[in-house]
Amino acid sequence: MNQQPYADVSSPANPSTASSSGATEEQSFIDKYLTPRVFEVSMPQGRTVRAYEVGPPDVPVVVGIHGTPSSGLDHVVNYVANGALFCRLVSFDRQRYGGSTPQPGRKVRDIVPVVEAILDHLSIEIAAVYGHSAGGMHALATAALLPKRISRALCSGANGPDFDPDLDGLSPLVREEIIETRKGPDASRAFYRRLYPYFRDPEFEKQFFSENDRIVSQGVV
């Protein structure tokens, strides 16, 4: 599938009406730079990945990897809301999220072929990558295993390895999150459905996020 081209709104069909309205100019700006494009990328074994792209074509490319539970749309919404035109953002739904096909038994490193396929699809040679929460470890894996195509990486509020059977040192709800996830998809879904409505509650955040994570999320450094 070829990349959808940017809409050319610099030469409106009716210049006499377009030049007389500030609203038309604003709409042109939105159409040109802040209207996301959605596309799918084919993967092995008949799987597909749903991806998103937004921003100017002539600025550095940044790949955003979402956390849990979430989707690539979160990054797109934040980009559009903040007008982050300093970069061309590419995000996607990780396997089993949003519009992407599940990949049972996948490991963190299995995100790397996904990022590589998306970059190839868009004919992008080099990009930066960032990940938040559970996306952080995926961003680090991408940078480590695609050193010639990833220029830099950012890991924000990310999870650490969960090899410790006792999960010592974790906040109560993160510990519960990992335990439920180990039981399988149904238990994991039930956990998030039960708690997601409270994710912005300050008391809930104290049980889920570390003090440092809360400070960073509030922009107080």
C-alpha positions as a Markdown table, in Angstrom:
| # | Residue | x | y | z |
|---|---|---|---|---|
| 1 | Met | 0.0 | 0.0 | 0.0 |
| 2 | Asn | 1.4 | 3.4 | -1.0 |
| 3 | Gln | 1.6 | 6.2 | 1.5 |
| 4 | Gln | -1.3 | 8.6 | 1.1 |
| 5 | Pro | 0.0 | 12.0 | -0.2 |
| 6 | Tyr | -0.4 | 15.2 | 1.8 |
| 7 | Ala | -3.4 | 17.2 | 0.6 |
| 8 | Asp | -2.3 | 20.1 | -1.5 |
| 9 | Val | -4.3 | 23.0 | -0.2 |
| 10 | Ser | -1.9 | 25.7 | -1.1 |
| 11 | Ser | -3.8 | 26.4 | -4.4 |
| 12 | Pro | -7.5 | 26.5 | -3.6 |
| 13 | Ala | -9.9 | 26.0 | -6.5 |
| 14 | Asn | -11.5 | 29.4 | -5.8 |
| 15 | Pro | -8.8 | 31.8 | -4.8 |
| 16 | Ser | -11.2 | 34.8 | -4.6 |
| 17 | Thr | -13.1 | 33.1 | -1.8 |
| 18 | Ala | -10.2 | 31.5 | 0.0 |
| 19 | Ser | -8.2 | 34.6 | 0.4 |
| 20 | Ser | -11.0 | 36.5 | 1.9 |
| 21 | Ser | -11.5 | 34.2 | 4.9 |
| 22 | Gly | -9.2 | 33.7 | 7.8 |
| 23 | Ala | -11.2 | 30.6 | 8.6 |
| 24 | Thr | -10.3 | 29.1 | 5.3 |
| 25 | Glu | -6.6 | 29.7 | 5.9 |
| 26 | Glu | -6.9 | 28.0 | 9.3 |
| 27 | Gln | -8.7 | 25.1 | 7.8 |
| 28 | Ser | -5.9 | 24.8 | 5.2 |
| 29 | Phe | -3.3 | 24.6 | 7.9 |
| 30 | Ile | -5.2 | 21.9 | 9.7 |
| 31 | Asp | -5.8 | 19.9 | 6.5 |
| 32 | Lys | -2.1 | 20.1 | 5.6 |
| 33 | Tyr | -0.4 | 19.4 | 8.8 |
| 34 | Leu | -2.8 | 18.2 | 11.6 |
| 35 | Thr | -5.0 | 15.8 | 9.8 |
| 36 | Pro | -3.8 | 12.2 | 10.6 |
| 37 | Arg | -3.5 | 9.6 | 8.0 |
| 38 | Val | -4.3 | 6.0 | 8.8 |
| 39 | Phe | -2.8 | 3.0 | 6.9 |
| 40 | Glu | -2.1 | -0.7 | 7.4 |
| 41 | Val | 1.1 | -2.5 | 6.9 |
| 42 | Ser | 1.3 | -6.2 | 6.0 |
| 43 | Met | 3.3 | -8.5 | 8.2 |
| 44 | Pro | 4.2 | -12.2 | 8.0 |
| 45 | Gln | 1.6 | -15.0 | 8.5 |
| 46 | Gly | -1.2 | -12.7 | 7.2 |
| 47 | Arg | -1.0 | -10.3 | 10.1 |
| 48 | Thr | -1.4 | -6.5 | 9.7 |
| 49 | Val | -0.5 | -3.5 | 11.8 |
| 50 | Arg | -2.6 | -0.3 | 11.8 |
| 51 | Ala | -0.4 | 2.8 | 11.8 |
| 52 | Tyr | -0.9 | 6.6 | 11.9 |
| 53 | Glu | 1.0 | 9.5 | 10.5 |
| 54 | Val | 0.7 | 13.2 | 11.2 |
| 55 | Gly | 2.8 | 16.3 | 10.6 |
| 56 | Pro | 4.8 | 18.1 | 8.0 |
| 57 | Pro | 6.7 | 15.9 | 5.5 |
| 58 | Asp | 10.0 | 17.8 | 5.7 |
| 59 | Val | 10.8 | 17.6 | 9.4 |
| 60 | Pro | 12.5 | 14.8 | 11.5 |
| 61 | Val | 10.5 | 11.6 | 11.9 |
| 62 | Val | 9.7 | 10.3 | 15.3 |
| 63 | Val | 8.1 | 6.9 | 16.0 |
| 64 | Gly | 5.9 | 6.8 | 19.1 |
| 65 | Ile | 5.2 | 3.4 | 20.8 |
| 66 | His | 2.2 | 3.4 | 23.1 |
| 67 | Gly | 1.8 | 1.8 | 26.6 |
| 68 | Thr | -0.8 | -0.5 | 28.2 |
| 69 | Pro | -3.7 | -0.2 | 27.8 |
| 70 | Ser | -3.7 | 2.2 | 24.9 |
| 71 | Ser | -3.2 | 2.5 | 21.2 |
| 72 | Gly | -1.3 | 4.6 | 18.7 |
| 73 | Leu | -4.1 | 7.1 | 18.6 |
| 74 | Asp | -3.1 | 8.5 | 22.0 |
| 75 | His | 0.1 | 9.9 | 20.5 |
| 76 | Val | -1.8 | 11.3 | 17.5 |
| 77 | Val | -4.3 | 13.1 | 19.8 |
| 78 | Asn | -1.5 | 14.6 | 21.9 |
| 79 | Tyr | 0.3 | 15.7 | 18.8 |
| 80 | Val | -2.7 | 17.4 | 17.3 |
| 81 | Ala | -3.7 | 19.0 | 20.6 |
| 82 | Asn | -0.3 | 20.5 | 21.1 |
| 83 | Gly | 0.5 | 21.3 | 17.4 |
| 84 | Ala | 3.9 | 19.6 | 17.7 |
| 85 | Leu | 5.0 | 20.5 | 14.2 |
| 86 | Phe | 8.7 | 20.1 | 15.0 |
| 87 | Cys | 8.4 | 16.5 | 14.0 |
| 88 | Arg | 6.6 | 14.1 | 11.7 |
| 89 | Leu | 5.0 | 11.6 | 14.0 |
| 90 | Val | 4.4 | 8.0 | 13.1 |
| 91 | Ser | 2.6 | 5.8 | 15.6 |
| 92 | Phe | 0.9 | 2.4 | 15.5 |
| 93 | Asp | -1.2 | -0.1 | 17.4 |
| 94 | Arg | 1.0 | -2.7 | 19.0 |
| 95 | Gln | 0.0 | -6.3 | 18.2 |
| 96 | Arg | -3.4 | -7.2 | 19.6 |
| 97 | Tyr | -4.3 | -3.5 | 20.3 |
| 98 | Gly | -6.6 | -1.4 | 18.2 |
| 99 | Gly | -6.7 | -2.4 | 14.6 |
| 100 | Ser | -3.6 | -4.6 | 14.7 |
| 101 | Thr | -3.6 | -8.4 | 14.5 |
| 102 | Pro | -2.7 | -10.3 | 17.7 |
| 103 | Gln | 0.6 | -12.1 | 17.8 |
| 104 | Pro | 0.3 | -14.8 | 20.6 |
| 105 | Gly | 3.5 | -15.5 | 22.5 |
| 106 | Arg | 5.2 | -12.3 | 21.3 |
| 107 | Lys | 8.3 | -11.0 | 23.1 |
| 108 | Val | 9.3 | -7.3 | 23.6 |
| 109 | Arg | 11.8 | -7.8 | 20.7 |
| 110 | Asp | 9.0 | -8.7 | 18.3 |
| 111 | Ile | 8.1 | -5.0 | 18.1 |
| 112 | Val | 11.3 | -4.4 | 16.0 |
| 113 | Pro | 10.1 | -6.0 | 12.8 |
| 114 | Val | 6.9 | -4.0 | 13.1 |
| 115 | Val | 8.8 | -0.7 | 13.3 |
| 116 | Glu | 11.1 | -1.7 | 10.5 |
| 117 | Ala | 8.1 | -2.6 | 8.3 |
| 118 | Ile | 6.4 | 0.7 | 8.9 |
| 119 | Leu | 9.6 | 2.6 | 8.1 |
| 120 | Asp | 10.0 | 0.7 | 4.9 |
| 121 | His | 6.4 | 1.3 | 4.0 |
| 122 | Leu | 6.9 | 5.0 | 4.3 |
| 123 | Ser | 10.4 | 5.0 | 2.7 |
| 124 | Ile | 11.9 | 6.4 | 5.9 |
| 125 | Glu | 15.6 | 5.5 | 6.4 |
| 126 | Ile | 16.2 | 7.0 | 9.8 |
| 127 | Ala | 13.9 | 8.0 | 12.7 |
| 128 | Ala | 14.0 | 8.7 | 16.4 |
| 129 | Val | 11.8 | 6.5 | 18.7 |
| 130 | Tyr | 10.1 | 7.1 | 22.0 |
| 131 | Gly | 7.9 | 5.0 | 24.3 |
| 132 | His | 5.8 | 5.7 | 27.4 |
| 133 | Ser | 4.9 | 3.2 | 30.1 |
| 134 | Ala | 4.9 | -0.3 | 28.6 |
| 135 | Gly | 6.0 | 1.3 | 25.3 |
| 136 | Gly | 9.3 | 2.3 | 26.9 |
| 137 | Met | 10.8 | -1.1 | 26.8 |
| 138 | His | 9.7 | -1.6 | 23.2 |
| 139 | Ala | 11.4 | 1.7 | 22.3 |
| 140 | Leu | 14.7 | 0.6 | 23.9 |
| 141 | Ala | 14.5 | -2.8 | 22.1 |
| 142 | Thr | 13.9 | -1.0 | 18.8 |
| 143 | Ala | 16.9 | 1.3 | 19.3 |
| 144 | Ala | 19.1 | -1.6 | 20.3 |
| 145 | Leu | 18.2 | -3.9 | 17.4 |
| 146 | Leu | 17.8 | -1.3 | 14.7 |
| 147 | Pro | 21.0 | 0.8 | 15.4 |
| 148 | Lys | 21.4 | 1.9 | 11.7 |
| 149 | Arg | 17.8 | 3.2 | 11.5 |
| 150 | Ile | 17.2 | 4.7 | 14.9 |
| 151 | Ser | 19.0 | 7.9 | 15.6 |
| 152 | Arg | 18.0 | 8.3 | 19.2 |
| 153 | Ala | 15.6 | 6.9 | 21.8 |
| 154 | Leu | 13.5 | 8.1 | 24.7 |
| 155 | Cys | 12.0 | 5.9 | 27.4 |
| 156 | Ser | 9.4 | 7.6 | 29.7 |
| 157 | Gly | 7.9 | 6.2 | 32.8 |
| 158 | Ala | 8.6 | 2.7 | 31.6 |
| 159 | Asn | 8.2 | -0.8 | 33.2 |
| 160 | Gly | 11.3 | -2.8 | 34.2 |
| 161 | Pro | 11.7 | -6.5 | 33.8 |
| 162 | Asp | 9.2 | -8.6 | 35.7 |
| 163 | Phe | 11.4 | -11.7 | 36.2 |
| 164 | Asp | 11.2 | -11.6 | 40.0 |
| 165 | Pro | 8.6 | -14.1 | 41.0 |
| 166 | Asp | 7.7 | -12.0 | 44.1 |
| 167 | Leu | 7.6 | -8.7 | 42.2 |
| 168 | Asp | 9.3 | -6.9 | 45.1 |
| 169 | Gly | 9.5 | -3.2 | 45.0 |
| 170 | Leu | 6.5 | -2.6 | 42.8 |
| 171 | Ser | 3.5 | -0.4 | 43.6 |
| 172 | Pro | 0.5 | -2.5 | 44.7 |
| 173 | Leu | -1.5 | -2.0 | 41.5 |
| 174 | Val | 1.4 | -2.6 | 39.2 |
| 175 | Arg | 2.1 | -5.8 | 41.0 |
| 176 | Glu | -1.6 | -6.8 | 40.6 |
| 177 | Glu | -1.4 | -5.7 | 36.9 |
| 178 | Ile | 1.5 | -8.1 | 36.2 |
| 179 | Ile | -0.1 | -11.0 | 38.1 |
| 180 | Glu | -3.3 | -10.7 | 36.2 |
| 181 | Thr | -1.5 | -10.3 | 32.9 |
| 182 | Arg | 0.4 | -13.6 | 33.6 |
| 183 | Lys | -3.0 | -15.3 | 33.8 |
| 184 | Gly | -3.9 | -14.5 | 30.3 |
| 185 | Pro | -5.8 | -12.0 | 28.1 |
| 186 | Asp | -9.1 | -12.4 | 29.8 |
| 187 | Ala | -7.8 | -11.7 | 33.2 |
| 188 | Ser | -5.8 | -8.7 | 31.9 |
| 189 | Arg | -8.8 | -7.2 | 30.2 |
| 190 | Ala | -10.9 | -7.6 | 33.3 |
| 191 | Phe | -8.2 | -5.8 | 35.4 |
| 192 | Tyr | -8.1 | -2.8 | 33.0 |
| 193 | Arg | -11.9 | -2.6 | 32.6 |
| 194 | Arg | -12.2 | -2.5 | 36.4 |
| 195 | Leu | -9.6 | 0.2 | 37.0 |
| 196 | Tyr | -9.3 | 2.3 | 33.9 |
| 197 | Pro | -12.1 | 4.8 | 34.9 |
| 198 | Tyr | -9.9 | 5.8 | 37.9 |
| 199 | Phe | -6.6 | 6.3 | 36.1 |
| 200 | Arg | -6.8 | 10.1 | 36.6 |
| 201 | Asp | -7.8 | 10.0 | 40.3 |
| 202 | Pro | -4.9 | 11.3 | 42.5 |
| 203 | Glu | -5.5 | 8.6 | 45.2 |
| 204 | Phe | -5.5 | 5.9 | 42.5 |
| 205 | Glu | -2.3 | 7.2 | 41.0 |
| 206 | Lys | -0.6 | 6.9 | 44.4 |
| 207 | Gln | -1.3 | 3.1 | 44.3 |
| 208 | Phe | -0.3 | 2.7 | 40.6 |
| 209 | Phe | 2.6 | 5.1 | 39.9 |
| 210 | Ser | 5.8 | 5.8 | 41.8 |
| 211 | Glu | 6.3 | 9.2 | 43.3 |
| 212 | Asn | 8.9 | 10.1 | 40.6 |
| 213 | Asp | 6.5 | 9.1 | 37.8 |
| 214 | Arg | 3.8 | 11.3 | 39.3 |
| 215 | Ile | 6.2 | 14.3 | 39.5 |
| 216 | Val | 7.2 | 13.8 | 35.9 |
| 217 | Ser | 3.6 | 13.5 | 34.6 |
| 218 | Gln | 2.7 | 16.7 | 36.4 |
| 219 | Gly | 5.6 | 18.5 | 34.7 |
| 220 | Val | 7.3 | 19.4 | 38.0 |
| 221 | Val | 10.9 | 18.5 | 37.8 |
